[in-house]
């Protein structure tokens, strides 16, 4: 659909947009550093610090809270040469092996995992990456251990691993994760630093979370260096999990090869040229959708996901949604929804059914209708491949 111009500085593709989300985005759009309009994607919803599903172009500054605390969070997917008939009838053992290969949960890393050849390869690969890629912030020994231990791990919340089938029953593997604990720690430090700078410079803000760092200052340079490092860490994190995931799937089936890879951030900032000027484009819960660029838009547990191809719409700064977007907060979802209805929604998929009570805040009904979200952004992306889940693993 064509965007709704809420104001000259706020355009929206979301047909389902509540007042709180709109008001939060309006505050962002009024910042003097915003270069043009803020674009709300079809999955936009209220976020911590800034609106999830927003694209914010800024000139001469970046707002750390608009990137968020999971710097570089994103999606990765691989199309394999396997088909549905190659998968075992019972995917339970495969789920068990995935859980062993990819640690998940709040703060979880590889510590305590059973030592085997695969774990040793992961540890060496993670150590080599960290040795060759050093953050601008000097990590203390505990942070360094965390960064090493969590590289190649899933995390919690809406992060997931899935085995999916496309329209012709080709097997895909899909996962969602970011920069884990170390990205969060770096982000929190810079968000606090931006607030301190705003107070020192007496910058008037409607919301202190919208504190920004000005280009040409040491604080800005420090943030951008850590931002780019954490984005690379997140991409490498997804790569290591994909390697582990594919190894499990191919071992369980007895064969298999990778045919195509898609790996994209949806919480990040990058310098880009739009409308003839160079700006910082911050996508918080949005992916880049330039002409022909491939992306991944997941629904939720129990719904479809999509491999998409960007249409390069300049009005959205060549962006699209990163998922379905929450309809209910986690607290509201736990009050309104039940483990029994989650089990019903999951149907015959293989998942951690014994953990339904702890996963109820990830219920499909806690999210917007992904079909409507896709319809809302038909001018931003074309669906290349719809995917349906057969296995889901969450932290």
C-alpha positions as CSV (number, residue, x, y, z in Angstrom):
1,X,0.0,0.0,0.0
2,X,1.1,3.6,-0.3
3,X,2.3,5.1,2.9
4,X,0.0,7.1,5.2
5,X,1.6,10.5,5.7
6,X,0.8,11.0,9.4
7,X,2.8,14.2,9.3
8,X,5.3,15.6,6.8
9,X,8.0,14.0,9.0
10,X,6.3,10.6,9.7
11,X,5.2,8.2,7.1
12,X,3.6,4.8,7.9
13,X,3.1,1.5,6.1
14,X,1.3,0.0,9.1
15,X,-2.4,-0.5,8.8
16,X,-2.4,-1.6,12.4
17,X,-0.8,1.2,14.4
18,X,-1.8,2.0,18.0
19,X,-1.7,5.5,19.4
20,X,1.2,4.9,21.8
21,X,3.4,3.7,18.9
22,X,2.4,6.6,16.7
23,X,3.2,9.1,19.5
24,X,6.6,7.5,20.2
25,X,7.5,7.7,16.5
26,X,6.3,11.3,16.3
27,X,8.7,12.3,19.1
28,X,11.6,10.8,17.1
29,X,10.5,12.5,13.9
30,X,10.6,16.0,15.6
31,X,14.3,15.7,16.4
32,X,16.4,18.4,14.5
33,X,18.9,15.8,13.3
34,X,16.3,13.8,11.4
35,X,16.9,14.3,7.7
36,X,13.6,13.9,5.9
37,X,10.8,11.7,7.4
38,X,10.8,8.8,9.7
39,X,9.4,5.7,8.0
40,X,7.3,3.3,10.0
41,X,7.2,-0.3,8.6
42,X,4.2,-2.5,8.5
43,X,5.2,-4.3,11.7
44,X,5.7,-1.1,13.8
45,X,5.1,-1.3,17.5
46,X,6.1,0.4,20.8
47,X,9.7,-0.3,21.7
48,X,12.2,0.4,24.5
49,X,13.8,3.7,23.7
50,X,12.5,3.9,20.1
51,X,9.9,2.4,17.9
52,X,10.4,-1.1,16.6
53,X,9.8,-1.2,12.9
54,X,11.2,2.3,12.3
55,X,13.7,3.7,9.8
56,X,15.3,6.9,10.9
57,X,17.6,9.0,8.6
58,X,19.9,11.4,10.5
59,X,22.4,13.9,9.4
60,X,25.6,14.4,11.4
61,X,24.4,12.3,14.3
62,X,23.2,8.8,15.4
63,X,20.7,7.9,18.2
64,X,22.1,4.8,20.0
65,X,18.7,3.9,21.4
66,X,17.3,3.8,17.9
67,X,19.7,1.0,17.0
68,X,18.8,-0.6,20.4
69,X,20.6,-3.0,22.7
70,X,20.7,-6.0,20.4
71,X,23.1,-4.4,17.9
72,X,23.1,-6.3,14.6
73,X,20.2,-8.6,15.5
74,X,19.0,-10.2,12.3
75,X,18.1,-13.3,10.3
76,X,19.9,-15.9,8.4
77,X,18.5,-18.7,6.1
78,X,19.9,-21.4,4.0
79,X,18.2,-23.3,1.2
80,X,19.5,-26.9,1.0
81,X,19.3,-29.5,-1.6
82,X,17.0,-31.7,0.7
83,X,13.3,-32.1,0.2
84,X,10.5,-32.9,2.7
85,X,10.7,-36.6,1.9
86,X,14.3,-36.7,3.0
87,X,13.4,-35.7,6.6
88,X,12.8,-38.4,9.2
89,X,9.1,-38.9,10.2
90,X,10.0,-38.1,13.8
91,X,11.9,-34.8,14.1
92,X,12.2,-35.1,17.9
93,X,15.7,-36.5,17.8
94,X,16.7,-33.7,15.4
95,X,15.3,-31.1,17.8
96,X,17.3,-32.7,20.7
97,X,20.5,-32.5,18.6
98,X,19.9,-28.9,17.7
99,X,19.4,-28.0,21.3
100,X,22.8,-29.7,22.1
101,X,24.6,-27.9,19.3
102,X,23.1,-24.4,19.8
103,X,22.8,-23.2,23.4
104,X,19.8,-21.0,24.0
105,X,18.4,-19.0,26.9
106,X,19.1,-15.8,28.9
107,X,22.9,-15.5,29.4
108,X,23.6,-19.0,28.0
109,X,26.8,-19.7,26.3
110,X,28.9,-22.8,25.5
111,X,30.2,-23.3,29.0
112,X,29.2,-26.7,30.4
113,X,28.6,-28.2,26.9
114,X,29.8,-31.6,26.3
115,X,33.2,-31.5,24.6
116,X,33.3,-33.0,21.2
117,X,35.0,-32.3,17.9
118,X,32.2,-30.0,16.8
119,X,32.5,-27.9,20.0
120,X,36.2,-27.7,19.6
121,X,35.9,-26.4,16.0
122,X,33.4,-23.8,17.2
123,X,35.7,-22.7,20.0
124,X,38.7,-22.3,17.7
125,X,36.7,-20.4,15.1
126,X,35.2,-18.0,17.7
127,X,38.6,-17.4,19.3
128,X,40.2,-16.7,15.9
129,X,37.4,-14.2,15.0
130,X,37.8,-12.4,18.2
131,X,41.5,-12.3,17.9
132,X,41.3,-10.7,14.4
133,X,38.4,-8.4,15.3
134,X,38.9,-6.2,18.3
135,X,36.2,-3.8,19.6
136,X,37.0,-0.1,20.2
137,X,36.0,-0.5,23.8
138,X,38.6,-2.4,25.8
139,X,36.7,-5.5,27.0
140,X,37.5,-6.5,30.6
141,X,38.4,-10.2,31.2
142,X,34.7,-11.1,32.1
143,X,33.4,-9.4,28.9
144,X,36.0,-11.1,26.8
145,X,35.0,-14.5,28.2
146,X,31.3,-13.7,27.6
147,X,32.0,-12.7,24.0
148,X,33.9,-15.9,23.3
149,X,31.5,-18.1,25.2
150,X,28.4,-16.7,23.5
151,X,29.6,-16.6,19.9
152,X,27.5,-19.2,18.1
153,X,24.6,-19.1,20.6
154,X,20.9,-18.2,20.2
155,X,19.8,-16.1,23.2
156,X,16.2,-15.9,24.3
157,X,13.0,-14.0,23.7
158,X,11.9,-14.0,20.1
159,X,15.2,-15.6,18.9
160,X,14.7,-18.9,17.2
161,X,15.9,-21.7,15.0
162,X,13.6,-23.4,12.5
163,X,13.5,-26.1,9.8
164,X,11.1,-25.0,7.1
165,X,9.7,-26.2,3.8
166,X,9.0,-24.0,0.8
167,X,6.2,-24.3,-1.8
168,X,7.9,-27.1,-3.6
169,X,8.9,-28.9,-0.3
170,X,12.6,-27.9,-0.4
171,X,14.1,-27.8,3.1
172,X,15.4,-24.5,4.5
173,X,16.9,-23.7,7.8
174,X,16.2,-20.3,9.3
175,X,17.5,-18.6,12.5
176,X,17.1,-15.3,14.3
177,X,19.7,-13.9,16.7
178,X,22.1,-10.9,17.3
179,X,25.1,-9.8,19.2
180,X,24.1,-11.5,22.5
181,X,25.3,-10.2,25.9
182,X,28.4,-8.3,24.7
183,X,26.3,-6.3,22.1
184,X,23.9,-5.4,24.9
185,X,26.6,-4.3,27.3
186,X,28.3,-2.1,24.7
187,X,25.0,-0.6,23.6
188,X,23.9,0.2,27.2
189,X,27.1,2.0,27.8
190,X,26.8,4.2,24.7
191,X,23.1,5.0,25.4
192,X,24.0,6.2,28.9
193,X,26.9,8.2,27.4
194,X,24.6,9.9,24.9
195,X,22.3,10.9,27.8
196,X,25.2,12.4,29.6
197,X,26.3,14.3,26.5
198,X,22.8,15.6,26.0
199,X,22.7,17.0,29.5
200,X,26.2,18.5,29.2
201,X,25.3,20.3,26.0
202,X,21.8,21.2,27.3
203,X,20.1,19.5,24.3
204,X,16.3,19.6,24.9
205,X,14.7,16.2,24.3
206,X,11.1,15.1,24.6
207,X,12.4,11.7,25.6
208,X,15.9,11.1,27.2
209,X,16.1,7.8,25.3
210,X,16.4,9.9,22.1
211,X,19.8,11.3,23.1
212,X,22.1,11.4,20.2
213,X,25.8,11.6,19.5
214,X,27.2,14.2,17.2
215,X,29.5,13.4,14.3
216,X,33.0,14.7,14.8
217,X,33.1,14.0,18.5
218,X,35.1,11.3,20.4
219,X,31.8,9.9,21.7
220,X,30.4,9.5,18.2
221,X,33.6,7.9,16.9
222,X,33.7,5.5,19.8
223,X,30.1,4.5,19.3
224,X,30.4,3.9,15.6
225,X,33.5,1.7,16.0
226,X,31.7,-0.5,18.6
227,X,28.5,-0.4,16.5
228,X,30.3,-1.8,13.4
229,X,32.2,-4.4,15.6
230,X,28.9,-5.6,17.2
231,X,27.2,-5.8,13.8
232,X,30.0,-8.0,12.5
233,X,29.9,-10.1,15.7
234,X,26.2,-10.7,15.2
235,X,26.7,-11.7,11.6
236,X,29.5,-14.1,12.6
237,X,27.3,-15.4,15.4
238,X,24.6,-16.4,12.9
239,X,27.2,-17.9,10.6
240,X,28.5,-20.2,13.3
241,X,25.0,-21.3,14.3
242,X,24.2,-22.0,10.7
243,X,27.2,-24.3,10.5
244,X,26.2,-26.1,13.6
245,X,22.5,-26.3,12.5
246,X,23.3,-27.6,9.0
247,X,25.7,-30.2,10.5
248,X,22.9,-31.6,12.7
249,X,20.3,-31.6,9.9
250,X,22.6,-33.3,7.4
251,X,23.8,-35.8,10.0
252,X,20.2,-36.7,10.9
253,X,19.3,-37.1,7.2
254,X,22.5,-38.7,6.1
255,X,23.2,-36.2,3.3
256,X,22.7,-32.6,2.3
257,X,24.3,-29.5,0.8
258,X,23.9,-25.8,1.1
259,X,22.5,-24.2,-2.0
260,X,21.8,-20.5,-1.1
261,X,22.5,-18.2,1.9
262,X,20.7,-15.1,3.1
263,X,22.1,-13.2,6.2
264,X,20.7,-9.8,7.0
265,X,20.7,-7.3,10.0
266,X,17.5,-5.6,11.2
267,X,18.9,-3.6,14.1
268,X,21.7,-1.5,12.7
269,X,22.9,1.8,11.3
270,X,24.8,2.5,8.1
271,X,25.9,5.5,6.0
272,X,23.8,5.6,2.8
273,X,22.9,8.1,0.1
274,X,19.2,9.0,-0.1
275,X,17.6,11.9,-2.1
276,X,21.1,13.0,-3.2
277,X,22.6,13.4,0.3
278,X,24.6,11.2,2.6
279,X,22.9,10.3,5.8
280,X,23.0,7.7,8.6
281,X,20.1,5.3,8.2
282,X,19.2,3.5,11.4
283,X,16.9,0.5,10.9
284,X,15.4,-0.6,14.2
285,X,13.4,-3.7,13.4
286,X,13.7,-3.2,9.7
287,X,15.8,-4.7,6.9
288,X,17.3,-3.1,3.8
289,X,15.2,-3.8,0.7
290,X,17.1,-2.3,-2.2
291,X,16.3,-3.4,-5.7
292,X,16.9,-7.2,-5.9
293,X,18.3,-7.5,-2.4
294,X,17.2,-10.6,-0.6
295,X,15.8,-10.5,2.9
296,X,14.0,-12.7,5.5
297,X,10.7,-11.7,7.1
298,X,9.6,-14.2,9.7
299,X,6.1,-14.4,11.1
300,X,5.9,-16.0,14.5
301,X,5.6,-19.5,16.0
302,X,3.0,-21.3,14.0
303,X,2.8,-18.9,11.1
304,X,4.5,-18.5,7.7
305,X,7.9,-16.7,7.0
306,X,9.0,-15.2,3.7
307,X,12.2,-14.9,1.7
308,X,11.6,-11.6,-0.1
309,X,13.3,-9.5,-2.8
310,X,13.5,-5.7,-2.3
311,X,11.8,-3.3,-4.7
312,X,14.0,-0.3,-3.7
313,X,11.2,2.0,-2.7
314,X,12.9,5.4,-2.0
315,X,10.0,6.5,0.3
316,X,10.9,3.8,2.8
317,X,14.7,4.4,2.4
318,X,14.8,1.1,0.6
319,X,13.5,-0.8,3.7
320,X,10.8,-3.2,4.8
321,X,9.6,-4.9,8.0
322,X,11.7,-7.3,9.9
323,X,8.8,-9.6,11.0
324,X,5.1,-9.5,12.0
325,X,5.6,-7.1,15.0
326,X,4.1,-7.5,18.4
327,X,0.4,-6.9,19.0
328,X,0.6,-7.7,22.8
329,X,3.4,-7.0,25.2
330,X,5.0,-10.0,26.8
331,X,3.2,-9.2,30.1
332,X,-0.2,-8.8,28.3
333,X,0.4,-12.0,26.3
334,X,1.1,-14.0,29.5
335,X,-2.2,-12.7,31.0
336,X,-4.4,-13.2,27.9
337,X,-3.0,-16.4,26.3
338,X,-2.6,-19.9,27.5
339,X,-0.1,-22.8,27.0
340,X,-3.0,-24.9,25.7
341,X,-3.9,-22.4,23.0
342,X,-0.2,-22.2,22.1
343,X,0.0,-26.0,21.7
344,X,-3.1,-25.9,19.5
345,X,-1.6,-23.1,17.3
346,X,1.6,-25.1,16.9
347,X,-0.4,-28.1,15.5
348,X,1.8,-31.0,14.3
349,X,5.1,-29.0,14.3
350,X,8.0,-30.3,16.3
351,X,8.8,-27.8,19.1
352,X,9.6,-27.6,22.8
353,X,6.0,-28.5,23.8
354,X,7.0,-29.3,27.4
355,X,8.0,-25.6,27.7
356,X,4.7,-24.2,26.5
357,X,4.1,-22.3,29.7
358,X,7.4,-20.4,29.4
359,X,6.9,-19.7,25.7
360,X,3.3,-18.4,25.9
361,X,4.5,-14.8,25.3
362,X,5.7,-16.0,21.9
363,X,2.2,-17.2,21.0
364,X,1.2,-16.4,17.4
365,X,-1.7,-14.3,18.8
366,X,0.8,-12.0,20.5
367,X,1.9,-10.9,17.1
368,X,0.2,-9.1,14.2
369,X,-1.2,-11.1,11.3
370,X,1.9,-11.6,9.1
371,X,-0.4,-11.9,6.0
372,X,-1.7,-8.3,6.6
373,X,1.9,-7.1,7.3
374,X,3.0,-8.5,3.9
375,X,0.0,-7.0,2.2
376,X,0.8,-3.6,3.7
377,X,4.3,-3.6,2.2
378,X,3.6,-4.9,-1.3
379,X,5.2,-1.8,-2.6
380,X,8.4,-2.4,-0.7
381,X,9.1,-6.1,-1.3
382,X,8.1,-9.0,-3.6
383,X,7.6,-12.4,-2.0
384,X,10.1,-14.8,-3.5
385,X,9.6,-17.9,-1.3
386,X,7.0,-18.5,1.4
387,X,8.2,-20.9,4.1
388,X,6.2,-23.1,6.6
389,X,7.8,-24.4,9.7
390,X,8.1,-28.1,10.5
391,X,10.5,-27.6,13.5
392,X,10.9,-24.7,15.9
393,X,13.5,-24.3,18.7
394,X,13.6,-21.3,21.1
395,X,15.5,-20.3,24.2
